[in-house]
Amino acid sequence: MAAASGLQPGLLSTFVGDRLLHSRLPIPHLFGYKTGGGHHVSMRFSRAFSGLTNLLFNRRIVEEVPNTKRKPLRPGKLSPRRPVPDSILKPPYVDTRQSPGISSGAEVHDEMGIECMRASGRLAAQVLQYAGTLVKPGVKTDEIDEAVHQMIIENGAYPSPLGYGGFPKSVCTSVNECICHGIPDSRELEQDGDIINIDVTVYLNGYHGDTSATFFCGDVSDSARKLVQVTKECLDKAISICAPGVELKKIGKTIHDHADKHRYGVVRTFVGHGVGRVFHADPVVLHCSKGPLPFNLLVTSLPPRLIPSLDIYLYS
């Protein structure tokens, strides 16, 4: 999920260590593409720029969002960083304030690793399901972060986003036109149709479990519901073809074809990735037929016991 119909993306900020980088230019001006009133935009970026650790999220620069009474997205106030007990195992990147990036080389798991992945994935799914029950008008995204943080540490796990490249919170909450990796803050969810993607990752017994979903808040428009529905269909179709020996580009083509069928674009800046003992690992999984990253990566097809994580973002 990236943006509901009628919303236009703009670049708000990128976390780099302890700094926030801002741009007041809308994305079309910043990256030099022409919108021309069309629904599809092609953007190409280097692998370094399109890495997940850029923590890209965006906001409207104009004062009103067209065709809706909803206010444009603005960053709120951040609460202090939440503590984690010393007894809980922490990922190596915590407190370094450096972005690890995507680890080179695919991580193929043995039987014990797969069992650990099942445990971390199961906990992440349970936390995500609980977080979804908190989505109501008037609830602050920081309150969702607080609840998610508490549930994760109560289960003996570490919230993977916390401290990743300087990220200040324990979960990502991306509202409306925020593409992904949104930072929970004092903003309240609104009655008139917010949609929010909640991205949960836990680090349990040395393995990350990573999952996300988009939830509706209040009276959500038909166009926003359709966007979320098609995005979920893209995910389901992509998962259904995953098997040993399947070329990674077929996953991207499956996603791209279904999105294109419904006249949605695919956000190419962000990618799927391997997951396990490291948060983001090869293989990089594109969500489009042709994109900014080359396919001549270390792994060009799925081997047995490799676990990819797919986070798909569409726009209309």
C-alpha positions in Angstrom: 0.0 0.0 0.0 1.3 3.4 -0.8 -1.3 6.0 -1.5 -5.1 6.2 -2.0 -6.6 7.5 -5.2 -6.3 11.2 -5.5 -3.1 11.3 -3.3 0.1 12.4 -4.9 3.5 11.4 -3.4 6.1 13.9 -2.1 9.3 13.2 -0.3 9.3 14.1 3.3 12.5 12.7 4.9 15.1 10.0 5.1 16.6 8.9 8.4 20.4 8.8 8.2 21.9 8.1 11.6 20.8 10.9 13.9 19.8 13.3 11.1 16.6 14.0 9.2 17.0 15.0 5.6 14.1 17.1 4.3 13.1 18.1 0.8 10.3 20.6 0.0 10.1 19.5 -3.6 7.4 17.2 -4.8 8.7 13.9 -6.1 8.0 14.8 -9.8 10.4 17.8 -9.5 12.9 16.0 -7.3 13.5 13.1 -9.6 12.7 14.7 -12.9 9.8 12.8 -14.2 6.7 14.1 -15.8 3.3 13.2 -14.5 1.3 14.3 -17.6 -2.0 13.3 -15.9 -1.3 9.6 -16.3 -1.6 6.8 -13.8 1.8 5.2 -14.3 5.2 6.6 -13.5 8.6 4.9 -14.1 11.5 5.8 -11.8 15.0 4.3 -11.8 17.3 4.5 -8.9 20.7 3.1 -7.9 20.7 0.1 -5.5 22.2 2.3 -2.8 19.3 4.8 -3.1 16.6 2.3 -3.3 17.8 0.3 -0.2 15.2 -0.4 2.5 17.3 1.5 5.1 16.6 4.8 3.4 13.4 4.8 5.4 11.6 6.9 2.8 8.3 8.3 3.7 6.4 11.3 2.2 3.9 14.1 2.6 1.8 16.4 0.5 3.3 19.8 0.0 0.0 21.5 -0.9 -2.4 22.6 1.8 -5.3 20.4 0.8 -5.7 16.8 -0.4 -7.9 16.8 -3.4 -11.3 15.1 -3.5 -11.4 14.6 0.3 -11.9 16.5 3.5 -9.0 14.7 5.1 -6.1 16.8 6.2 -2.7 16.3 4.5 -0.2 14.1 6.4 2.1 16.0 8.7 4.7 14.6 11.1 3.7 14.9 14.8 5.8 14.9 18.0 8.0 11.9 18.9 8.0 10.4 22.3 11.2 9.3 24.0 12.8 6.0 22.9 11.3 3.1 24.8 13.6 0.9 26.9 14.3 -2.8 26.3 15.4 -5.0 29.2 19.1 -6.0 29.2 18.1 -9.6 29.4 16.6 -9.6 25.8 19.0 -10.5 23.0 19.5 -7.5 20.7 20.5 -7.4 17.0 24.2 -6.4 16.3 23.1 -3.1 14.7 21.4 -1.7 17.8 22.9 1.5 19.2 25.5 1.8 16.3 23.3 4.3 14.5 24.6 3.0 11.2 22.4 1.4 8.5 23.5 -2.2 7.9 22.0 -2.2 4.4 21.1 -5.4 2.6 23.5 -8.2 3.6 25.4 -9.7 0.6 24.7 -13.3 0.0 21.5 -15.3 0.3 20.9 -16.8 3.8 19.9 -20.4 3.4 18.5 -21.9 6.7 19.1 -25.3 8.2 16.3 -27.2 10.0 17.0 -25.5 13.3 17.0 -22.1 11.6 13.7 -22.8 9.9 12.1 -23.7 13.3 13.5 -20.4 14.7 12.1 -18.6 11.8 8.7 -20.1 12.4 8.8 -19.0 16.0 9.8 -15.4 15.2 7.3 -15.3 12.3 4.5 -16.6 14.5 5.2 -13.9 17.1 5.3 -11.2 14.5 2.0 -12.3 13.1 0.4 -12.3 16.6 1.7 -8.8 17.3 0.5 -7.6 14.0 -3.0 -9.0 14.6 -3.1 -7.3 18.0 -1.9 -4.0 16.5 -4.7 -4.1 14.0 -7.3 -4.2 16.8 -6.0 -0.9 18.0 -6.7 1.0 14.8 -9.6 3.3 15.7 -10.4 7.0 15.2 -8.6 9.1 17.8 -5.8 6.6 18.5 -2.3 8.0 18.1 0.2 6.0 16.1 2.6 6.4 19.1 0.0 4.5 21.2 0.2 1.6 18.7 4.0 1.7 19.0 3.8 1.6 22.7 1.5 -1.5 22.7 3.5 -3.3 20.1 6.7 -2.6 21.9 5.3 -3.9 25.2 3.9 -7.1 23.6 7.2 -7.9 21.9 9.4 -7.5 25.0 6.9 -9.4 27.1 7.5 -12.3 24.8 11.3 -12.1 25.2 11.9 -10.6 21.8 13.4 -7.4 20.5 11.5 -4.9 18.2 13.8 -5.0 15.2 13.1 -1.5 13.8 14.2 0.1 17.1 17.7 1.5 16.5 18.0 0.2 12.9 20.0 2.9 11.2 18.8 5.4 13.9 15.1 4.5 13.5 13.5 5.8 16.8 10.5 3.5 17.2 9.6 -0.2 17.5 7.1 -0.5 14.6 6.5 1.3 11.3 3.1 3.0 10.9 2.5 4.4 7.4 -0.7 6.4 7.1 -2.3 7.3 3.8 0.2 8.9 1.4 3.2 7.6 3.5 4.7 4.9 1.3 6.3 2.8 4.1 8.6 3.0 7.2 6.5 5.7 8.8 7.5 6.8 12.2 4.8 6.6 15.0 4.2 9.9 16.6 1.5 12.1 18.2 -0.8 12.2 15.1 -4.3 10.7 15.8 -6.0 8.5 13.2 -9.0 10.1 11.7 -12.7 9.1 11.4 -13.0 10.2 7.7 -11.0 7.4 6.2 -7.4 6.9 7.1 -5.7 3.7 5.9 -2.6 2.6 7.9 0.0 0.0 7.1 1.6 -1.5 10.2 4.9 -3.2 9.7 6.0 -5.5 12.5 9.4 -7.2 12.8 10.6 -9.1 15.9 14.1 -10.5 16.8 13.6 -13.7 18.7 16.3 -16.2 19.5 18.6 -14.6 16.9 16.1 -14.6 14.1 13.9 -11.8 12.6 10.3 -12.4 11.8 8.9 -9.7 9.4 5.3 -9.0 8.4 2.9 -6.1 7.7 -0.7 -5.4 6.7 -2.9 -2.4 5.9 -5.9 -1.6 8.1 -8.9 0.7 7.6 -9.9 3.4 10.1 -13.3 5.1 10.0 -15.2 5.6 6.8 -12.7 4.6 4.1 -13.4 5.5 0.5 -14.2 2.9 -2.1 -11.1 3.9 -4.1 -8.8 3.4 -1.0 -10.5 0.0 -0.3 -9.9 -1.1 -3.9 -6.2 -0.1 -3.7 -5.7 -2.1 -0.5 -7.6 -5.1 -2.0 -5.6 -5.2 -5.2 -2.3 -4.8 -3.3 -3.3 -7.8 -1.1 -4.1 -9.8 -4.3 -0.7 -9.0 -5.7 0.9 -10.3 -2.5 -1.2 -13.5 -2.5 -0.4 -14.2 -6.2 3.3 -13.6 -5.6 3.4 -16.0 -2.6 1.5 -18.6 -4.6 4.3 -19.0 -7.1 7.2 -19.1 -4.6 9.0 -22.4 -4.9 12.5 -23.8 -5.3 13.9 -22.8 -8.7 11.4 -20.1 -9.5 13.2 -17.1 -11.0 12.9 -13.9 -8.9 11.8 -11.9 -11.9 8.7 -14.1 -12.2 7.7 -12.9 -8.8 8.0 -9.3 -9.8 6.2 -9.9 -13.1 3.3 -11.6 -11.3 2.9 -8.5 -9.0 3.4 -6.0 -11.8 0.9 -7.7 -14.2 -1.9 -7.9 -11.6 -1.4 -4.2 -10.6 -1.3 -3.1 -14.2 -4.5 -5.1 -14.9 -6.3 -2.8 -12.4 -4.5 0.3 -13.6 -2.3 0.7 -10.5 1.4 1.6 -10.6 4.1 -0.3 -8.5 6.4 1.7 -6.2 9.7 0.6 -7.5 11.9 2.2 -4.9 11.3 -0.5 -2.3 11.9 -4.2 -2.6 11.3 -7.6 -1.0 14.3 -9.2 0.7 15.6 -12.2 2.4 15.2 -12.4 6.2 16.6 -14.6 9.0 19.6 -13.9 11.2 19.9 -10.6 9.5 17.0 -8.1 9.0 17.5 -7.5 5.3 19.5 -9.9 3.2 19.8 -11.0 -0.4 18.0 -11.9 -2.6 16.5 -8.5 -3.5 13.0 -9.2 -4.8 11.7 -6.6 -7.2 7.9 -6.0 -7.4 7.9 -5.1 -11.1 8.8 -6.7 -14.5 11.7 -4.4 -15.0 13.0 -2.0 -12.4 15.9 -0.1 -11.0 17.9 -3.1 -9.8 19.7 -5.5 -12.1 18.7 -9.2 -12.0 22.3 -10.4 -12.1 22.4 -10.7 -8.3 24.0 -13.5 -6.4 20.7 -15.4 -6.3 18.5 -15.2 -9.4 16.1 -18.0 -8.3 14.7 -19.3 -5.1 16.7 -22.1 -3.5 15.2 -24.5 -0.9 15.1 -23.2 2.7 15.4 -19.5 1.7 12.8 -17.3 3.2 11.9 -14.0 1.4 9.9 -11.2 2.8 7.6 -9.3 0.3 6.4 -5.8 1.1 4.4 -4.5 -1.9 3.4 -0.9 -2.5 1.0 0.3 -5.2 -0.3 3.7 -6.1 -3.2 5.0 -8.2 
